[in-house]
C-alpha cells in the first residue's frame, strides 16, 4: 500500500513538472499529490457523502428542499464547513514557522506547502463547481508555490474562522430556526469572529503585507505585486461590505421571533 501511495506521489509530481516549469512554481511537484487528493476529496464529499448523510441525519429539512439547486447549496455548505475545520488548525500550526518568520517574502516550509495545497484543492473544487452550476465563484488570494509571500498564507486563511458560524446560520434557516435564540447566539459569534479576524486582524496583516510588497518592489515583477496588492484591497473592501450585510440580515431574522413573542404576550405586532 505504501509503495502504491509513493508511486502516485511520484507520478503526480512528474505530471506537474511542465506546469511548474512554465509558471515558475518550483514547489508544486512536491505537493501536487496533496492538491489533487484535496480537490478529489472535496468533490466526493460534495456529490456522495454530503447528500447521503443529509438524507439520513436531516430527512425532513433536506427532503423539503424543492430544487436540485437548493440541495446543491446545502451540500456546498457542508464542504465549506469541512474545509474550514481542516485549514483553521493547520493555519494556527503554521503561524510560527522559523523559515517564514525569517523571510516573509520568499521563505518556505513544507508544512506551508501542505496547507496551501489543501486550500488550493478546495478552491479548485469551488471554481469548477461554480462553473458547472453557474453559481458565484468563491475567490481568495493564495500564496503561490514559487515560493512567494508564504508567510501570509496561514494568516489570511484564518479568515475562515468565521465560516463555520456563517454556514451554521444558513443551516438554521433551513432547519426552521430562523429568528431563534440559537441563531441569535450563533450570529453573535459570527459577527465577533468576522470582525476580529477579517476586519481587525486582517487589516493589521494587510498593512504588514503591503510593507513586505514595498520592501521587495525591486525583486519581484511589477505585475505580480499589482495582482497581489489589488487582490488584497478588493477582498478587504468586500469584508466590510459583507459585514454590514450580515448585520442587516441578522437584524431582519430577529424580527419574526420578536413579533411572535409580542403576540404571545397579548401585544400587537408591528
C-alpha positions in Angstrom: 0.0 0.0 0.0 2.8 2.4 0.9 4.5 1.6 -2.3 1.4 2.5 -4.3 1.0 5.8 -2.5 4.6 6.6 -3.1 4.2 5.7 -6.8 1.1 8.0 -7.1 3.1 10.8 -5.3 5.9 10.5 -7.8 3.6 10.2 -10.8 1.7 13.4 -9.9 4.9 15.2 -9.2 6.2 14.2 -12.7 3.0 15.2 -14.4 3.1 18.6 -12.7 6.6 19.3 -13.9 5.7 21.0 -17.2 3.2 23.3 -15.5 5.7 24.0 -12.7 8.4 25.0 -15.2 6.2 27.1 -17.3 4.8 29.1 -14.4 7.8 29.1 -12.2 6.1 27.1 -9.5 9.1 25.3 -8.1 7.4 23.8 -5.1 4.4 22.4 -7.0 5.7 19.0 -7.8 6.5 18.0 -4.2 2.9 19.0 -3.2 0.9 18.1 -6.3 -0.4 14.9 -4.7 -1.9 16.8 -1.8 -3.6 19.3 -4.1 -5.1 16.6 -6.3 -6.2 14.5 -3.3 -7.7 17.6 -1.7 -9.7 18.5 -4.8 -10.9 15.0 -5.3 -11.9 14.6 -1.7 -14.0 17.7 -1.7 -15.7 16.5 -4.9 -16.5 13.1 -3.3 -17.8 14.8 -0.2 -19.9 17.2 -2.3 -21.6 14.7 -4.6 -21.7 11.5 -2.5 -21.0 11.9 1.2 -22.9 15.1 1.9 -26.2 14.2 0.2 -26.1 10.6 1.7 -25.6 11.8 5.3 -28.0 14.6 4.9 -30.8 12.2 3.8 -30.1 10.1 6.9 -29.5 12.8 9.5 -31.9 15.5 8.3 -34.5 13.7 6.3 -37.2 16.4 6.9 -35.2 19.5 6.2 -33.1 18.1 3.4 -36.2 16.4 1.9 -38.1 19.7 1.8 -35.5 21.3 -0.4 -37.5 21.7 -3.6 -34.9 22.0 -6.3 -31.6 20.4 -7.2 -30.0 23.9 -6.8 -31.3 24.1 -3.2 -29.9 20.7 -2.4 -26.6 21.5 -4.1 -26.3 24.6 -2.0 -26.8 22.5 1.1 -24.1 20.1 0.1 -21.8 23.0 -0.8 -22.2 24.4 2.8 -21.1 21.0 4.2 -18.0 21.0 2.1 -17.3 24.6 3.2 -17.6 23.6 6.8 -15.2 20.7 6.5 -12.7 22.8 4.7 -12.8 25.4 7.5 -12.3 22.7 10.1 -9.2 21.4 8.3 -7.4 24.7 7.4 -8.1 26.6 10.6 -5.9 24.3 12.9 -3.3 23.9 10.1 -3.1 27.7 9.8 -2.6 28.1 13.6 0.2 25.5 13.3 1.9 27.5 10.6 1.9 30.9 12.3 5.3 30.5 13.9 7.4 28.7 11.3 11.0 29.9 11.6 11.7 29.9 7.9 8.7 32.0 7.1 9.4 34.4 10.0 12.9 34.9 8.7 11.8 35.8 5.2 8.2 37.0 4.8 8.5 37.4 1.1 10.3 34.3 -0.1 10.6 32.0 2.9 9.2 28.4 2.6 8.4 25.4 4.8 6.9 22.1 3.7 4.1 22.5 6.3 3.1 25.6 4.5 3.1 23.6 1.2 0.6 21.1 2.7 -1.7 23.9 4.0 -1.6 25.8 0.7 -2.2 22.6 -1.3 -5.3 21.7 0.7 -6.7 25.2 0.4 -5.9 25.4 -3.4 -7.6 22.0 -3.8 -10.7 23.3 -2.1 -10.8 26.5 -4.3 -10.1 24.4 -7.4 -13.2 22.4 -6.5 -15.1 25.6 -5.7 -14.2 27.2 -9.1 -15.1 24.1 -11.1 -18.3 23.6 -9.1 -19.3 27.2 -9.7 -18.7 27.0 -13.4 -20.7 23.8 -13.7 -23.7 25.1 -11.7 -23.4 28.7 -12.7 -23.1 29.9 -9.1 -20.9 32.6 -7.6 -17.2 31.7 -7.8 -15.6 31.7 -4.4 -12.3 33.7 -4.5 -9.4 34.2 -2.2 -5.8 35.3 -2.7 -3.5 32.3 -2.3 0.2 32.3 -1.9 1.9 30.6 -4.8 4.4 27.8 -4.8 7.3 29.8 -6.2 7.5 30.4 -3.1 6.2 33.9 -2.6 4.7 35.6 0.5 4.0 32.2 2.1 4.3 33.9 5.5 0.8 35.5 4.9 -0.9 32.3 3.7 -1.9 31.0 7.2 -2.7 34.5 8.4 -5.2 35.2 5.6 -6.6 31.7 5.8 -7.5 32.4 9.4 -10.3 34.5 7.9 -12.0 31.1 7.7 -12.7 31.3 11.5 -16.0 33.0 10.7 -17.0 30.4 8.1 -18.4 27.7 10.4 -20.7 30.3 12.1 -21.8 31.6 8.7 -22.7 28.2 7.4 -24.5 27.2 10.7 -26.5 30.4 10.3 -27.6 29.2 6.9 -28.4 25.7 8.1 -30.5 27.1 11.0 -32.7 28.9 8.4 -33.2 25.6 6.5 -34.0 23.8 9.8 -36.8 26.2 10.6 -35.0 28.0 13.3 -34.9 31.5 11.7 -35.0 34.1 14.4 -34.5 31.6 17.2 -32.3 32.2 20.3 -29.7 29.7 19.0 -29.5 31.6 15.7 -29.1 34.9 17.6 -26.2 33.4 19.7 -24.6 31.9 16.6 -25.0 35.3 15.0 -23.1 36.9 17.9 -20.2 34.6 17.3 -20.4 35.1 13.6 -20.1 38.9 13.8 -17.4 38.6 16.5 -15.2 36.3 14.6 -15.7 38.1 11.3 -14.9 41.4 12.8 -11.9 40.2 14.8 -10.3 38.0 12.2 -11.2 39.8 8.9 -11.5 43.4 9.9 -9.1 43.9 12.8 -6.6 41.1 12.4 -7.0 41.1 8.7 -6.3 44.9 8.4 -3.2 44.5 10.5 -1.9 41.7 8.4 -2.8 43.7 5.2 -0.7 46.6 6.5 2.2 44.2 7.0 1.5 42.6 3.7 1.9 45.9 1.8 5.1 46.6 3.8 6.5 43.4 2.6 5.5 44.0 -1.0 7.0 47.5 -0.9 10.3 46.1 0.6 10.7 43.7 -2.4 9.4 46.1 -5.1 12.7 45.8 -6.9 12.9 42.0 -6.6 9.5 40.9 -8.0 7.8 41.7 -11.3 5.5 44.7 -11.0 2.6 42.7 -12.5 2.8 40.2 -9.6 3.0 42.9 -7.0 0.0 44.6 -8.6 -2.1 41.5 -8.7 -1.4 40.5 -5.1 -1.8 44.1 -3.9 -5.1 44.8 -5.7 -6.5 41.4 -4.7 -5.9 42.2 -1.1 -7.5 45.6 -1.4 -10.6 44.1 -3.1 -11.0 41.4 -0.5 -10.5 43.8 2.4 -13.2 46.0 0.9 -15.6 43.1 0.4 -15.1 42.1 4.0 -16.5 45.5 5.1 -19.5 45.1 2.7 -20.2 41.6 3.8 -20.0 42.6 7.5 -22.7 45.3 7.0 -24.9 42.9 5.1 -24.6 40.3 7.8 -25.6 42.8 10.5 -28.7 43.7 8.4 -29.5 40.0 7.8 -29.3 39.2 11.5 -31.5 42.1 12.4 -34.1 41.0 9.9 -34.1 37.5 11.3 -34.7 38.7 14.8 -37.9 40.4 13.9 -40.1 37.3 13.3 -39.1 36.0 16.8 -39.8 39.3 18.4 -43.2 39.5 16.7 -44.1 36.0 17.9 -43.2 37.0 21.4 -45.3 40.1 21.3 -48.3 38.3 20.1 -47.9 35.6 22.8 -47.9 38.3 25.4 -51.0 39.9 24.0 -49.3 42.8 22.3 -49.9 43.9 18.8 -47.0 43.1 16.5 -45.6 46.0 14.5 
